[in-house]
Amino acid sequence: MAVPLGEALERARQGEAAAFALIYDRYSRAIHNYAFRVLGNQAQADDVTQETFLRAWQRLGQLRDDGRLESWLYAIASHLCTDALRRRKLLSWLPLHPRHEDLPDPAPEVAGALAEHELVQRVLRELSPKFAMPLVLRHVEGFSCQEIAEVLGISVDNVWQRLSRAREMFAAAYGRLGKGNSL
């Protein structure tokens, strides 16, 4: 029988590594995918994931609301990604479904979808992380504005403002890059 999350958290707070392993098993893939999308580098995403859970283990006593575990883990990962990006001074958004050059040419309808997807990725790369991160958290990860506020450490009003501005910037860049540019 599966251990309820609340029970696993309580046992992990008491120092039970096996209970924390259950938390890791539940969230590590999502945290890794997020870090990989932001950083665009497998090794760095691996490092961020490992460091996220190491910090979570060390600071588990600081988590006051068990219902916020997921957003707390994303907040830790977001801070680590931001640190990695500062060190690298490069932001690279990877497609959700990477295109493999060694595959045969896709059917025309698939090729159109791939071109559209690549255009979206180019537009995301043009946005600053301040605007791109909330957009990805909302529309790719499916977070609520309250959760995004917790992850990024900003107010909900600020999330709304950034999302509104990000959508405007995205639409303008999408129109500019999409006109007459074949991918």
N, C-alpha and C positions, 0 to 999 in steps of 0.2 A: 504494500500500500504506500502511496506517495505521501511524503511528509508535507503538511501545509506550510506555506511560505512563512507565516507568522511564527510557527513553531521552529522552523529552520533558523529564522533570524534570532530568536531567543536563545536557541542552543549555540548558535555561532557567537553571540555576544558573551556567552559563558566560556568561550574558547574552544568549542568543538569544531575542529577543522573539517570533519566529514559533513557537518551541517552547512558550513560555508561552501563546501564543494557543490552542494545542491543549488545554492544561489548562483554560483559560477556557471554550472551547467545550464541553468535557466536563462541567464542573461548574456553570457560571453559571446555568443554568435552575433546577437544584435549589436552589441557594443563594438565588436570587431568590424562588422559590416559598415557601421557608421564611421568609424575611424578610417577605414579603407576608402570610403567615398570622399571624405574630407582630405585625407593626406595623399591618396593616390599611390601609395607605396605599401606593399605587403609586409615588409620587415618592420616599417614604422607602425603599421596598424597592429602587428603582433606585439610590439613593444608597448604601445599605448594600452592595448587590452590587458596585458600582463600588469602594467603599472596601475591601471584603473582598479583592478581587483586587489592588488597589494595594498593600495591606499585605502580601499573600502574595508579590507580586513583589519587594517591598523586603526581605522577611525569609526568602526561600526558602532561604538558607543555614542558617537555624536549624532547618529540618525535617530531623531525623536519620533518621527511618524513613519511607521512601517509601510504605510500606503504610498509613500513617496520614494521608495527604494529605487524604482526604475529611473525616475527623473534625477535622483541623486547620483546614480551611476553614470548617466549621460552627462551630468554636470562635471563630474570628475574627468570623464573622457574628453569633453569639450575643452576644458582648461588644458589638458595635456596636448590635445591637437593644436590649440592655439600656440602653446609654447613651442611645439615642433615647427609650426609654420613660421613663427618669428625667427627661429634659428635658421630656417631654410630660406625665408623671405620669398616663398613661392607658394601659390595656392593652385592646386590642380584638382579639378573635379573629374572623376572618372565616370564613364557611362555606367548605368545600372546593369546593362548587359553588354560587356565588352565585345567589340567586334574583332574577330580573329581573321587576320589577313590571309592565312593559309587555307581558308575554307573556299569552296567554289562560290561564284557569284550567286547571290540570292535571286529569287523570283522577283519580277518587277514590283509587286505590291510590298514585298518584304524590303526591297531596296529603298523604296520610298519611306517606309517606316524607319529604317536605319538612318537615312539622311535626315529625317525630322529629329530623330533622337540625338544625332551628332550636333545638329543646330542648337538644340536645347542645351547640350553640354557646353558648347562654345559660348552661349549667352551666359550661362552660370559662371564660367571662368571670367567673364568681364565684370561681374558684380564683385564688390568688396566682400570679405567674409562677414562684415557687420550686417549685410543684407542677404547674402547667399545662405548663411547658416540657418537663420529663422525660416527661410523659404524651403530649404531641404528638410528641416525638422518638421515643418507643417505638412508639406505636400508629398514627401517621400516616406518619412518616418511615421506620419500620422499623429503627431503630438498636438494636443490642445494648446491654446495660447497661454493658459495658466502653466502648463508643463514646460513650454518653451521659456517662459519667464523664469521658472525655477532653474532650468538647465543653464540658461545664459546669465542668470543673476541680474535681470532687469525687471522693470515693472510690466504688468500686463498691458498698460497703455503704451509703453514703449514698444512692446511686441507688435501691437496693432499698427503703430506708426511705421515700424520697420517693414512689416509685411506689406502695408499699403505702398510705401515707397519702393520696396523691392519689386512688387508687381508692376508698378509704373515703369521702373528701370528695365525690368525684364521685357515688357511689351515693346518699349522703344528699341532696345537692342535687338530683339527678335525681328522686328520690322526692318531695321537697318541691315542686319546680317542676312536676313532671309530674301531680300530683294535682289534678284539677279545672281545670287551666289548659289551655284550648284556645289554640292558636297561630294 
